[in-house]
Amino acid sequence: IVGDLYCDIPLGLYIIREKNVVMIGELDVEKEELPAQMVQVSETEIKRAQNAEKEEMLLTGTKQKRMEFLDLDYEAFYLCVAAL
């Protein structure tokens, strides 16, 4: 899931050997409804969206590191700039 996009990618069989185990199963679309805004896309499109999301997070982190030396509240600063 990336934003409002989702894709089912078959991963095969995983064997988990630890104390904490979580059961994961398939979602029956007939019984469980997804939110209306969710859009199913191809595997290629979801990977492209994942890469874009990673790049955005890196860029945001880089901006934040650049602003740290100013000793500013970055989130407040960013909201002010975004409002312009």
N, CA, C and O atoms as CSV, one atom per row, in Angstrom:
chain,resi,resn,atom,element,x,y,z
A,1,ILE,N,N,0.853,-1.174,0.000
A,1,ILE,CA,C,0.000,0.000,0.000
A,1,ILE,C,C,0.897,1.234,0.000
A,1,ILE,O,O,1.787,1.367,0.839
A,2,VAL,N,N,0.654,2.120,-0.937
A,2,VAL,CA,C,1.353,3.396,-1.013
A,2,VAL,C,C,0.291,4.460,-1.262
A,2,VAL,O,O,-0.280,4.537,-2.349
A,3,GLY,N,N,0.032,5.276,-0.248
A,3,GLY,CA,C,-1.007,6.287,-0.381
A,3,GLY,C,C,-2.356,5.632,-0.594
A,3,GLY,O,O,-2.819,4.864,0.249
A,4,ASP,N,N,-2.989,5.934,-1.722
A,4,ASP,CA,C,-4.284,5.335,-2.057
A,4,ASP,C,C,-4.146,4.201,-3.061
A,4,ASP,O,O,-5.147,3.711,-3.582
A,5,LEU,N,N,-2.915,3.780,-3.337
A,5,LEU,CA,C,-2.669,2.699,-4.284
A,5,LEU,C,C,-2.338,1.418,-3.531
A,5,LEU,O,O,-1.715,1.453,-2.471
A,6,TYR,N,N,-2.761,0.289,-4.088
A,6,TYR,CA,C,-2.385,-0.994,-3.500
A,6,TYR,C,C,-2.186,-2.021,-4.604
A,6,TYR,O,O,-2.685,-1.859,-5.717
A,7,CYS,N,N,-1.453,-3.077,-4.280
A,7,CYS,CA,C,-1.169,-4.134,-5.242
A,7,CYS,C,C,-0.917,-5.423,-4.468
A,7,CYS,O,O,-0.296,-5.410,-3.405
A,8,ASP,N,N,-1.401,-6.529,-5.007
A,8,ASP,CA,C,-1.124,-7.839,-4.426
A,8,ASP,C,C,0.073,-8.432,-5.158
A,8,ASP,O,O,0.020,-8.658,-6.367
A,9,ILE,N,N,1.151,-8.683,-4.422
A,9,ILE,CA,C,2.357,-9.261,-4.997
A,9,ILE,C,C,2.578,-10.612,-4.326
A,9,ILE,O,O,2.825,-10.659,-3.121
A,10,PRO,N,N,2.494,-11.722,-5.083
A,10,PRO,CA,C,2.711,-13.033,-4.474
A,10,PRO,C,C,4.169,-13.171,-4.014
A,10,PRO,O,O,5.100,-12.976,-4.795
A,11,LEU,N,N,4.344,-13.506,-2.752
A,11,LEU,CA,C,5.686,-13.615,-2.183
A,11,LEU,C,C,6.105,-15.053,-1.908
A,11,LEU,O,O,7.241,-15.305,-1.505
A,12,GLY,N,N,5.200,-15.989,-2.121
A,12,GLY,CA,C,5.541,-17.382,-1.882
A,12,GLY,C,C,5.328,-17.753,-0.428
A,12,GLY,O,O,4.521,-17.136,0.269
A,13,LEU,N,N,6.042,-18.745,0.020
A,13,LEU,CA,C,5.897,-19.268,1.373
A,13,LEU,C,C,7.055,-18.785,2.236
A,13,LEU,O,O,8.220,-18.914,1.860
A,14,TYR,N,N,6.726,-18.231,3.390
A,14,TYR,CA,C,7.727,-17.783,4.348
A,14,TYR,C,C,7.625,-18.636,5.599
A,14,TYR,O,O,6.526,-18.882,6.095
A,15,ILE,N,N,8.743,-19.084,6.106
A,15,ILE,CA,C,8.780,-19.828,7.366
A,15,ILE,C,C,9.351,-18.900,8.422
A,15,ILE,O,O,10.456,-18.377,8.276
A,16,ILE,N,N,8.585,-18.702,9.489
A,16,ILE,CA,C,8.988,-17.792,10.550
A,16,ILE,C,C,9.256,-18.622,11.802
A,16,ILE,O,O,8.394,-19.387,12.235
A,17,ARG,N,N,10.437,-18.477,12.380
A,17,ARG,CA,C,10.785,-19.236,13.574
A,17,ARG,C,C,11.250,-18.286,14.674
A,17,ARG,O,O,12.433,-17.957,14.762
A,18,GLU,N,N,10.346,-17.866,15.480
A,18,GLU,CA,C,10.648,-17.003,16.626
A,18,GLU,C,C,9.537,-17.152,17.638
A,18,GLU,O,O,8.592,-17.914,17.433
A,19,LYS,N,N,9.653,-16.421,18.731
A,19,LYS,CA,C,8.648,-16.483,19.790
A,19,LYS,C,C,7.365,-15.765,19.398
A,19,LYS,O,O,6.269,-16.253,19.674
A,20,ASN,N,N,7.495,-14.609,18.756
A,20,ASN,CA,C,6.324,-13.814,18.376
A,20,ASN,C,C,5.966,-14.105,16.927
A,20,ASN,O,O,6.765,-13.870,16.021
A,21,VAL,N,N,4.770,-14.614,16.716
A,21,VAL,CA,C,4.324,-14.956,15.369
A,21,VAL,C,C,2.996,-14.263,15.101
A,21,VAL,O,O,2.114,-14.235,15.959
A,22,VAL,N,N,2.863,-13.713,13.918
A,22,VAL,CA,C,1.626,-13.051,13.516
A,22,VAL,C,C,1.036,-13.832,12.343
A,22,VAL,O,O,1.750,-14.191,11.407
A,23,MET,N,N,-0.255,-14.089,12.399
A,23,MET,CA,C,-0.929,-14.776,11.298
A,23,MET,C,C,-1.338,-13.746,10.247
A,23,MET,O,O,-1.933,-12.716,10.564
A,24,ILE,N,N,-1.012,-14.038,9.012
A,24,ILE,CA,C,-1.386,-13.164,7.916
A,24,ILE,C,C,-2.167,-14.007,6.916
A,24,ILE,O,O,-1.749,-15.112,6.567
A,25,GLY,N,N,-3.285,-13.492,6.463
A,25,GLY,CA,C,-4.091,-14.235,5.504
A,25,GLY,C,C,-4.549,-13.356,4.374
A,25,GLY,O,O,-4.326,-12.145,4.372
A,26,GLU,N,N,-5.191,-13.978,3.414
A,26,GLU,CA,C,-5.706,-13.230,2.278
A,26,GLU,C,C,-7.015,-12.561,2.644
A,26,GLU,O,O,-7.785,-13.069,3.459
A,27,LEU,N,N,-7.250,-11.430,2.041
A,27,LEU,CA,C,-8.468,-10.668,2.254
A,27,LEU,C,C,-9.481,-11.078,1.195
A,27,LEU,O,O,-9.200,-11.014,-0.001
A,28,ASP,N,N,-10.652,-11.496,1.638
A,28,ASP,CA,C,-11.715,-11.854,0.708
A,28,ASP,C,C,-12.437,-10.572,0.320
A,28,ASP,O,O,-13.221,-10.033,1.101
A,29,VAL,N,N,-12.173,-10.089,-0.883
A,29,VAL,CA,C,-12.723,-8.818,-1.337
A,29,VAL,C,C,-14.248,-8.865,-1.360
A,29,VAL,O,O,-14.899,-7.831,-1.210
A,30,GLU,N,N,-14.816,-10.032,-1.542
A,30,GLU,CA,C,-16.273,-10.168,-1.569
A,30,GLU,C,C,-16.865,-9.818,-0.203
A,30,GLU,O,O,-17.920,-9.190,-0.126
A,31,LYS,N,N,-16.194,-10.222,0.866
A,31,LYS,CA,C,-16.706,-10.019,2.221
A,31,LYS,C,C,-16.217,-8.715,2.834
A,31,LYS,O,O,-16.980,-8.024,3.509
A,32,GLU,N,N,-14.973,-8.379,2.611
A,32,GLU,CA,C,-14.372,-7.182,3.188
A,32,GLU,C,C,-14.280,-6.107,2.114
A,32,GLU,O,O,-13.718,-6.344,1.045
A,33,GLU,N,N,-14.815,-4.953,2.386
A,33,GLU,CA,C,-14.744,-3.863,1.422
A,33,GLU,C,C,-13.550,-2.967,1.732
A,33,GLU,O,O,-13.290,-2.627,2.887
A,34,LEU,N,N,-12.849,-2.600,0.702
A,34,LEU,CA,C,-11.745,-1.663,0.841
A,34,LEU,C,C,-12.313,-0.254,0.827
A,34,LEU,O,O,-13.396,-0.033,0.285
A,35,PRO,N,N,-11.602,0.706,1.413
A,35,PRO,CA,C,-12.063,2.093,1.336
A,35,PRO,C,C,-12.245,2.511,-0.129
A,35,PRO,O,O,-11.509,2.058,-1.006
A,36,ALA,N,N,-13.203,3.354,-0.378
A,36,ALA,CA,C,-13.562,3.750,-1.748
A,36,ALA,C,C,-12.410,4.398,-2.505
A,36,ALA,O,O,-12.330,4.265,-3.726
A,37,GLN,N,N,-11.516,5.097,-1.810
A,37,GLN,CA,C,-10.440,5.812,-2.492
A,37,GLN,C,C,-9.285,4.898,-2.910
A,37,GLN,O,O,-8.420,5.328,-3.673
A,38,MET,N,N,-9.244,3.652,-2.433
A,38,MET,CA,C,-8.154,2.741,-2.766
A,38,MET,C,C,-8.261,2.286,-4.216
A,38,MET,O,O,-9.342,1.937,-4.689
A,39,VAL,N,N,-7.121,2.292,-4.922
A,39,VAL,CA,C,-7.078,1.918,-6.334
A,39,VAL,C,C,-6.064,0.794,-6.504
A,39,VAL,O,O,-4.914,0.916,-6.080
A,40,GLN,N,N,-6.495,-0.302,-7.125
A,40,GLN,CA,C,-5.571,-1.405,-7.375
A,40,GLN,C,C,-4.775,-1.096,-8.640
A,40,GLN,O,O,-5.340,-0.727,-9.669
A,41,VAL,N,N,-3.440,-1.253,-8.545
A,41,VAL,CA,C,-2.554,-0.961,-9.667
A,41,VAL,C,C,-1.659,-2.162,-9.917
A,41,VAL,O,O,-1.672,-3.127,-9.152
A,42,SER,N,N,-0.887,-2.100,-10.986
A,42,SER,CA,C,0.019,-3.198,-11.323
A,42,SER,C,C,1.243,-3.182,-10.403
A,42,SER,O,O,1.495,-2.208,-9.693
A,43,GLU,N,N,1.986,-4.272,-10.436
A,43,GLU,CA,C,3.192,-4.384,-9.611
A,43,GLU,C,C,4.218,-3.319,-9.996
A,43,GLU,O,O,4.897,-2.769,-9.129
A,44,THR,N,N,4.333,-3.028,-11.286
A,44,THR,CA,C,5.271,-2.005,-11.766
A,44,THR,C,C,4.909,-0.631,-11.216
A,44,THR,O,O,5.778,0.117,-10.769
A,45,GLU,N,N,3.622,-0.307,-11.252
A,45,GLU,CA,C,3.180,1.004,-10.771
A,45,GLU,C,C,3.387,1.160,-9.272
A,45,GLU,O,O,3.783,2.232,-8.814
A,46,ILE,N,N,3.126,0.101,-8.495
A,46,ILE,CA,C,3.280,0.198,-7.037
A,46,ILE,C,C,4.752,0.340,-6.677
A,46,ILE,O,O,5.093,1.060,-5.739
A,47,LYS,N,N,5.630,-0.345,-7.417
A,47,LYS,CA,C,7.070,-0.212,-7.147
A,47,LYS,C,C,7.549,1.196,-7.485
A,47,LYS,O,O,8.397,1.751,-6.785
A,48,ARG,N,N,7.006,1.776,-8.556
A,48,ARG,CA,C,7.349,3.150,-8.920
A,48,ARG,C,C,6.883,4.116,-7.825
A,48,ARG,O,O,7.591,5.060,-7.475
A,49,ALA,N,N,5.685,3.866,-7.292
A,49,ALA,CA,C,5.155,4.714,-6.217
A,49,ALA,C,C,5.980,4.556,-4.942
A,49,ALA,O,O,6.210,5.531,-4.226
A,50,GLN,N,N,6.431,3.319,-4.654
A,50,GLN,CA,C,7.280,3.095,-3.478
A,50,GLN,C,C,8.591,3.854,-3.605
A,50,GLN,O,O,9.045,4.478,-2.646
A,51,ASN,N,N,9.197,3.805,-4.777
A,51,ASN,CA,C,10.458,4.523,-4.997
A,51,ASN,C,C,10.267,6.023,-4.850
A,51,ASN,O,O,11.101,6.703,-4.251
A,52,ALA,N,N,9.167,6.543,-5.396
A,52,ALA,CA,C,8.896,7.977,-5.274
A,52,ALA,C,C,8.697,8.359,-3.817
A,52,ALA,O,O,9.157,9.416,-3.386
A,53,GLU,N,N,8.011,7.504,-3.049
A,53,GLU,CA,C,7.788,7.778,-1.630
A,53,GLU,C,C,9.106,7.776,-0.856
A,53,GLU,O,O,9.313,8.611,0.024
A,54,LYS,N,N,10.003,6.833,-1.187
A,54,LYS,CA,C,11.320,6.775,-0.538
A,54,LYS,C,C,12.133,8.025,-0.843
A,54,LYS,O,O,12.759,8.597,0.049
A,55,GLU,N,N,12.121,8.452,-2.119
A,55,GLU,CA,C,12.862,9.653,-2.504
A,55,GLU,C,C,12.325,10.886,-1.789
A,55,GLU,O,O,13.094,11.749,-1.367
A,56,GLU,N,N,11.006,10.966,-1.654
A,56,GLU,CA,C,10.389,12.091,-0.954
A,56,GLU,C,C,10.813,12.113,0.518
A,56,GLU,O,O,11.097,13.173,1.076
A,57,MET,N,N,10.850,10.929,1.138
A,57,MET,CA,C,11.252,10.855,2.542
A,57,MET,C,C,12.715,11.244,2.699
A,57,MET,O,O,13.074,11.929,3.658
A,58,LEU,N,N,13.571,10.813,1.760
A,58,LEU,CA,C,14.985,11.188,1.812
A,58,LEU,C,C,15.151,12.689,1.638
A,58,LEU,O,O,15.944,13.317,2.340
A,59,LEU,N,N,14.406,13.262,0.703
A,59,LEU,CA,C,14.485,14.700,0.461
A,59,LEU,C,C,14.028,15.479,1.688
A,59,LEU,O,O,14.658,16.466,2.066
A,60,THR,N,N,12.940,15.043,2.309
A,60,THR,CA,C,12.444,15.705,3.514
A,60,THR,C,C,13.477,15.599,4.631
A,60,THR,O,O,13.719,16.566,5.354
A,61,GLY,N,N,14.091,14.413,4.772
A,61,GLY,CA,C,15.124,14.230,5.793
A,61,GLY,C,C,16.328,15.112,5.544
A,61,GLY,O,O,16.906,15.660,6.482
A,62,THR,N,N,16.714,15.255,4.276
A,62,THR,CA,C,17.848,16.099,3.920
A,62,THR,C,C,17.544,17.561,4.236
A,62,THR,O,O,18.395,18.276,4.766
A,63,LYS,N,N,16.319,18.007,3.907
A,63,LYS,CA,C,15.925,19.386,4.226
A,63,LYS,C,C,15.980,19.621,5.726
A,63,LYS,O,O,16.450,20.659,6.190
A,64,GLN,N,N,15.495,18.646,6.470
A,64,GLN,CA,C,15.462,18.789,7.928
A,64,GLN,C,C,16.876,18.875,8.484
A,64,GLN,O,O,17.135,19.681,9.377
A,65,LYS,N,N,17.795,18.061,7.976
A,65,LYS,CA,C,19.180,18.097,8.446
A,65,LYS,C,C,19.831,19.444,8.139
A,65,LYS,O,O,20.623,19.954,8.931
A,66,ARG,N,N,19.491,20.011,6.989
A,66,ARG,CA,C,20.049,21.316,6.627
A,66,ARG,C,C,19.555,22.407,7.557
A,66,ARG,O,O,20.286,23.356,7.841
A,67,MET,N,N,18.327,22.287,8.034
A,67,MET,CA,C,17.741,23.317,8.879
A,67,MET,C,C,18.112,23.153,10.357
A,67,MET,O,O,17.962,24.096,11.134
A,68,GLU,N,N,18.595,21.963,10.757
A,68,GLU,CA,C,18.901,21.719,12.170
A,68,GLU,C,C,19.928,22.695,12.716
A,68,GLU,O,O,19.840,23.093,13.878
A,69,PHE,N,N,20.901,23.091,11.903
A,69,PHE,CA,C,21.942,23.970,12.409
A,69,PHE,C,C,21.403,25.353,12.755
A,69,PHE,O,O,22.033,26.094,13.510
A,70,LEU,N,N,20.233,25.704,12.204
A,70,LEU,CA,C,19.634,26.998,12.520
A,70,LEU,C,C,18.887,26.988,13.842
A,70,LEU,O,O,18.471,28.036,14.337
A,71,ASP,N,N,18.717,25.800,14.411
A,71,ASP,CA,C,18.010,25.628,15.677
A,71,ASP,C,C,16.578,26.163,15.575
A,71,ASP,O,O,16.083,26.830,16.484
A,72,LEU,N,N,15.926,25.855,14.450
A,72,LEU,CA,C,14.544,26.263,14.239
A,72,LEU,C,C,13.616,25.081,14.465
A,72,LEU,O,O,14.039,23.927,14.395
A,73,ASP,N,N,12.371,25.368,14.730
A,73,ASP,CA,C,11.361,24.330,14.763
A,73,ASP,C,C,11.009,24.046,13.312
A,73,ASP,O,O,10.218,24.770,12.708
A,74,TYR,N,N,11.595,22.991,12.749
A,74,TYR,CA,C,11.477,22.710,11.325
A,74,TYR,C,C,10.031,22.507,10.901
A,74,TYR,O,O,9.622,23.007,9.853
A,75,GLU,N,N,9.255,21.788,11.688
A,75,GLU,CA,C,7.876,21.513,11.301
A,75,GLU,C,C,7.072,22.808,11.195
A,75,GLU,O,O,6.301,22.980,10.251
A,76,ALA,N,N,7.245,23.718,12.150
A,76,ALA,CA,C,6.535,24.997,12.105
A,76,ALA,C,C,7.003,25.814,10.903
A,76,ALA,O,O,6.192,26.447,10.227
A,77,PHE,N,N,8.317,25.800,10.636
A,77,PHE,CA,C,8.873,26.518,9.502
A,77,PHE,C,C,8.311,25.963,8.195
A,77,PHE,O,O,7.909,26.717,7.309
A,78,TYR,N,N,8.290,24.644,8.089
A,78,TYR,CA,C,7.808,23.992,6.865
A,78,TYR,C,C,6.336,24.313,6.624
A,78,TYR,O,O,5.928,24.538,5.485
A,79,LEU,N,N,5.531,24.335,7.701
A,79,LEU,CA,C,4.119,24.662,7.546
A,79,LEU,C,C,3.928,26.106,7.082
A,79,LEU,O,O,3.040,26.397,6.282
A,80,CYS,N,N,4.765,27.000,7.590
A,80,CYS,CA,C,4.686,28.404,7.164
A,80,CYS,C,C,5.044,28.544,5.692
A,80,CYS,O,O,4.376,29.266,4.952
A,81,VAL,N,N,6.102,27.852,5.266
A,81,VAL,CA,C,6.544,27.928,3.868
A,81,VAL,C,C,5.501,27.283,2.965
A,81,VAL,O,O,5.210,27.798,1.885
A,82,ALA,N,N,4.930,26.146,3.405
A,82,ALA,CA,C,3.919,25.461,2.594
A,82,ALA,C,C,2.660,26.306,2.443
A,82,ALA,O,O,1.960,26.196,1.436
A,83,ALA,N,N,2.369,27.142,3.422
A,83,ALA,CA,C,1.178,27.993,3.362
A,83,ALA,C,C,1.333,29.100,2.322
A,83,ALA,O,O,0.344,29.639,1.825
A,84,LEU,N,N,2.583,29.433,1.996
A,84,LEU,CA,C,2.813,30.494,1.002
A,84,LEU,C,C,2.451,29.966,-0.322
A,84,LEU,O,O,2.560,30.676,-1.322
